[in-house]
Amino acid sequence: MQSGVIAPFCNLLSVMDTQVVQVVLDGLNNILKMAGDQVESICEMIEACGGRQQLYLYDYICVSCMRVKVCML
């Protein structure tokens, strides 16, 4: 994967806009689907640029927000 798109995509995961994050996730999913035998190296790139950590953080924030909304009902 020589185009250098993984790191910028992963950086967009830190944006707190669900539409942006969904587009990024769709893009990463498409990249992984088309990667063929390069899947492992792409996963390593995602890990190296902090993409996995951003996904965990985003998931935590979404779950926390849902809890707050439920508590306010």
C-alpha positions as CSV (number, residue, x, y, z in Angstrom):
1,M,0.0,0.0,0.0
2,Q,2.1,2.8,-1.3
3,S,-0.4,5.6,-1.6
4,G,-0.1,6.7,2.0
5,V,-3.8,6.9,2.7
6,I,-3.9,4.8,5.9
7,A,-2.4,7.4,8.3
8,P,-4.5,10.3,7.1
9,F,-7.6,8.1,7.3
10,C,-6.7,7.0,10.9
11,N,-6.2,10.7,11.8
12,L,-9.7,11.4,10.8
13,L,-11.0,8.9,13.4
14,S,-10.2,11.5,16.0
15,V,-12.9,13.9,14.6
16,M,-15.9,13.8,16.8
17,D,-18.3,13.8,13.9
18,T,-20.2,10.5,13.4
19,Q,-20.6,11.0,9.7
20,V,-16.9,11.6,9.1
21,V,-16.0,8.6,11.3
22,Q,-18.5,6.4,9.4
23,V,-17.0,7.4,6.0
24,V,-13.5,6.6,7.3
25,L,-14.6,3.3,8.7
26,D,-16.3,2.4,5.3
27,G,-13.1,3.5,3.5
28,L,-10.9,1.4,5.8
29,N,-13.2,-1.6,5.4
30,N,-13.1,-1.3,1.6
31,I,-9.3,-1.0,1.7
32,L,-9.1,-4.2,3.8
33,K,-11.6,-6.0,1.5
34,M,-9.4,-5.3,-1.5
35,A,-6.1,-5.8,0.1
36,G,-5.8,-9.5,-0.7
37,D,-2.5,-10.9,0.7
38,Q,-1.5,-7.4,2.0
39,V,-4.2,-7.4,4.8
40,E,-1.8,-8.1,7.5
41,S,0.6,-5.3,6.5
42,I,-2.4,-2.9,6.3
43,C,-3.6,-3.9,9.7
44,E,0.0,-3.2,11.0
45,M,-0.1,0.3,9.4
46,I,-3.5,1.0,11.1
47,E,-2.0,-0.1,14.4
48,A,1.2,1.9,13.9
49,C,-0.6,5.2,13.2
50,G,-2.9,4.8,16.3
51,G,-6.0,3.9,14.4
52,R,-6.9,1.0,16.7
53,Q,-6.6,3.3,19.7
54,Q,-8.8,5.9,18.1
55,L,-11.5,3.3,17.4
56,Y,-11.4,2.2,21.1
57,L,-11.7,5.8,22.2
58,Y,-14.5,6.6,19.8
59,D,-16.4,3.5,20.9
60,Y,-15.9,4.5,24.6
61,I,-17.2,8.0,24.0
62,C,-20.2,6.7,22.1
63,V,-21.1,4.3,24.8
64,S,-20.6,7.0,27.5
65,C,-22.9,9.4,25.6
66,M,-25.6,6.7,25.2
67,R,-25.5,6.1,29.0
68,V,-25.9,9.8,29.7
69,K,-28.8,10.0,27.3
70,V,-30.5,7.0,29.0
71,C,-30.0,8.5,32.4
72,M,-31.6,11.8,31.4
73,L,-34.8,10.1,30.3
